[in-house]
Every structure is written in structure tokens, then in C-alpha cells.
Amino acid sequence: MAVPIGVDDGEHNITRVTAVKLGRVPKEATMFEQLFTQRSTIAHHHTSPYAAERRLYLSHLIKEGRSRNSLRVIAQLLISYAQHLPLQSTEVRASDIQISAETWAKTRHRSASCLHSGKSEFVFHATKWLRLLGRLYEPQQNHPFAMEREAFLRFQRLERGLAPITIDHYWRSIDELLIWLFREGKTLWDVTPDDIDLHIQRVAKRKLKRTSIAHQVAALRAFFRYAYSRGWCREGVCIIDAPRIYRLESLPRGLPWNDVQHILASCAGDWPTEIRDRAMLMLLAVYGLRSAEVRSLRIDDIDWEREIIRIRRSKQLKTQQYPLVHEVGAAIVRYLREVRPKCKRREVFLTRMQPYRSLSGAALGFRVRFRIRQIGTVLPSTGAHALRHACATHLLSEGLSLKEIADHLGHASLEATQVYTKVDLLALREVGDLPLRSLATFANETERTVTPILIPGSIESLRSVAALSLGGLL
């Protein structure tokens, strides 16, 4: 695999293309010599307008990990900007870029599909180039409640210490309501519980689950409690009805462990995508990691000498160490050596298309769903979390205690782990085989005075508590 120009090749060496000798060339003009070899082409790029600005943008793309071939195509595109963009103006608008892209497309003899992708690339790089130069006109869209929103999110981050993913959820939940209030011409002081109920009804029409609606309501409650404490809204606005969620009402939708093994076997080939998928899937299945924890894994988090992998917990904001399983380590090493792009980014798993960046949650979820459907398994939820559930269920079936499973999954308490007891079929069958008739007979014959059943809050229960000696403490 070719190493991108000016990018760390893994041994702290900078790969450079031998420059063609053109007499005395200024040091700042060596960019074009790295990209091109013909004297006429190099001279054309030197003498074309905005050479310094074009070199600046190409240097920016090198830091993103662009390959030499991509840079050569973009360098040719940058020259056309001087002919089609209104660069004589101090600031260029987005509409000007669109018009210039249409004019540029008329000079190209290509098919309709090629012209469409070409115009998209024209607009994309023109926008980035002008933004880098500070010449792109981008009107500031002031949020109607920017001050109140930022103060609330800052309070949640600094005072309550919430995780960034929770802060992002709060931001998305309250932002929609605040924009709607602005369109209706209402201030926070004008908000009534009926307005919030109407907003919740609109959210519910998207066919969201009750848990998703409950999360939205929790975010709105937190915001209006904070708004009331600051004197921004009336009292009682934070009283919002939410769907009833019963504790442990749902089942973890995991995969049988033999299906997990089939999934790992399905990506044991030599294609680059298979090599990357296998490494990510093994982290999800063996360690039960969350999607964000896999995507945020960095090269520095793996201690190869001590065979330890460090995981940054996305919810608890802490770091947890695991022994590096040999099979997982071998899959990661193969990905790093054969597939991973050579660039300066420190995340382990990167996109295969330039510019190289860490995977998004949607991208990782898509790869997991693709592999699950490839083996013919149909589940209501087939995202990355399905492998986390499969890991927990497998550990429970192997006889590990809930405390051990909670530590392995990074749960802060056992309450989050108790839901997996509902899918432990072996233990449930043992409970079903118990002789319950004798237990019922024993309960009927036992005197109720042995363990009196008292109504909480009654005077009898209070007297019973007062009569306790508490081991001699009273």
C-alpha cells in the first residue's frame, strides 16, 4: 500500500517524492515538485494565480492523510477555481460556489453521473478552501436560546459531571423544543405544561419506543428544573408526564454464542474490510465493549509487551484494563499491518476512504448489522450492542457470577446486570423444577406471628422498629 505524502509511515519517517530539478526553486514551492514530475506541469502550477493559497490547502489535505493521486486531482481542480469563482470579491457565498460549479461543469465533456460527482467535488473543495482562507461568507445563525442552552449544558458537564454522550443527548432533546418555541414566538416564561405535552405528542408520532420518549422527557425535566432555579420559567413546568417504564421489563436481545462464532468465521478472509471487521467484532464480542469504546480505542491504549488493553468507559468516564486475549491481539495486529491507512491519527479503527478519520457510530453499526444478516440471523435489534448482550449471556451460562459479569462489562452497579438473569434458561429451568407444593404447604402452616406483615407507616410497624435493640446499640 502506498504511503501518503508527508505522512508518518509507522517508523517516524516522512515519505517524500523526489523533486524534479528546476533550477532554483523557493522552499515554499516544493509542494508541486512532490506531486508532479513533468517540468511543464510544475511550471503551470507555479505561475497560475493563487499559488500560495493553493499550496496552503494542499498542505492541509496532506495532514488529513490524502494520497498523492488524490492531491494531484485536487491540485488541478484548484487551478480552475481562479477561472470560475468570483475571487475578486472579499467574501464568496455558497450560492456563488454553486453557480461556479454549474459553469465549470459545462466545460467538461463527461457523462451525467460523472458531472454530478464532479460538481459535488467542486463545491466540497471550494468550500473547504475558502473557509481555510477565511473568505467564505457564512452568515451566523444565532440560536434563539443560545445563552440558556449553553448555561444548562455547562451546568450538567461541570457540576453534575455527566458524560459527553449524555450531554449530547440532552442538547438534541432540548434543542428541538427551543427552536419550536422560537417559531411560535414564545419565551421560556410563556411555556406551559400543555406546550410541552404537545411537543411530546409530536415526538411520539415518530414511532419511537417508550424508553426513547422517556429519555426525551428526562432531558426536558432536567432543563426546566434548571430554568426554574435561574428564574427563566414558571413553577411547575418541569412536571412532565412520561411513559411508564417497568424495571427489568425488557429482555436483552443478544445472539446465541454459536451465531457469534459464525459471524467471526464469516469475516476470516483476506479482504481489507473483512480484516477490519473481524478485529472490531472480536472486541465487541470478547470484551462486551460499547460501540463508542471500540471507536475511541487508540494505538497507545494497547500495551503489547505486557499484553494489556486499556478501555475508556464512555459512561463512567474511567479507564479499565483487560488482559489482551491472543486471538484479539492477532486480529488487531493484522489490521494494523495490512489494512490500516498510514496516517498521523491515533485511533485504531479508521475509515478506508480519504480523508481518514475515526469511524462513526452509524458506520460501526452498519458493519455489525451487515455481518449478522450475512449469516441469516434476524433480530429486532442488530446493532453493536447485540454482541455486548451476547457476551454477557454467554458469561452467565458459563457460570460466572453477576459481580464478575458486571466488572467485565464495566457496569457501575449490579442492577444493570440483573436483566441478564431473565435469559439464563438453565437457571430458570432449575427454578421451575422446584417442588413448589411443599413450599406452599409450609407457608400456609407457618404462624404469621413469626414474621408479622405490617403496613409501612402504621403505628404497629413504628413500635416494632422502636423495640429493636439493634445488637446492643440502644
C-alpha positions, 0 to 999 in steps of 0.5 A: 500500500502506498504511503501518503505524502508527508505522512508518518509511515509507522517508523517516524519517517516522512515519505517524500517524492523526489523533486524534479530539478528546476533550477532554483526553486523557493522552499515554499514551492516544493509542494508541486515538485512532490506531486508532479514530475513533468517540468511543464506541469510544475511550471503551470502550477507555479505561475497560475494565480493563487499559488500560495493559497493553493499550496496552503490547502494542499498542505492541509489535505496532506495532514488529513492523510490524502494520497498523492493521486488524490492531491494531484486531482485536487491540485488541478481542480484548484487551478480552475477555481481562479477561472470560475469563482468570483475571487475578486470579491472579499467574501464568496457565498455558497450560492456563488460556489454553486453557480461556479460549479454549474459553469465549470461543469459545462466545460467538461465533456463527461457523462451525467453521473460523472458531472454530478460527482464532479460538481459535488467535488467542486463545491466540497473543495471550494468550500473547504478552501475558502473557509481555510482562507477565511473568505467564505461568507457564512452568515451566523445563525444565532440560536434563539436560546443560545445563552440558556442552552449553553448555561444548562449544558455547562451546568450538567458537564461541570457540576453534575459531571455527566458524560459527553454522550449524555450531554449530547443527548440532552442538547438534541432533546432540548434543542428541538423544543427551543427552536419550536418555541422560537417559531411560535414566538414564545419565551421560556416564561410563556411555556406551559405544561400543555406546550410541552405535552404537545411537543411530546405528542409530536415526538411520539408520532415518530414511532419511537419506543417508550424508553426513547420518549422517556429519555426525551422527557428526562432531558426536558425535566432536567432543563426546566428544573434548571430554568426554574432555579435561574428564574427563566420559567414558571413553577411547575413546568418541569412536571412532565408526564412520561411513559411508564417504564417497568424495571427489568421489563425488557429482555436483552436481545443478544445472539446465541454464542454459536451465531457469534462464532459464525459471524467471526468465521464469516469475516476470516478472509483476506479482504481489507474490510473483512480484516477490519471487521473481524478485529472490531467484532472480536472486541465487541464480542470478547470484551462486551465493549460499547460501540463508542469504546471500540471507536475511541480505542487508540494505538497507545491504549494497547500495551503489547509487551505486557499484553494489556488493553486499556478501555475508556468507559464512555459512561463512567468516564474511567479507564479499565484494563483487560488482559489482551486475549491472543486471538484479539491481539492477532486480529488487531495486529493484522489490521494494523499491518495490512489494512490500516491507512498510514496516517498521523491519527491515533485511533485504531479503527479508521475509515478506508476512504480519504480523508481518514478519520475515526469511524462513526457510530452509524458506520460501526453499526452498519458493519455489525448489522451487515455481518449478522444478516450475512449469516441469516440471523434476524433480530429486532435489534442488530446493532453493536450492542447485540454482541455486548448482550451476547457476551454477557449471556454467554458469561452467565451460562458459563457460570460466572457470577453477576459481580464478575459479569458486571466488572467485565462489562464495566457496569457501575452497579449490579442492577444493570446486570440483573436483566441478564438473569431473565435469559439464563434458561438453565437457571430458570429451568432449575427454578421451575423444577422446584417442588413448589407444593411443599413450599406452599404447604409450609407457608400456609402452616407457618404462624404469621406471628413469626414474621408479622406483615405490617403496613409501612407507616402504621403505628404497629410497624413504628413500635416494632422498629422502636423495640429493636435493640439493634445488637446492643446499640440502644 
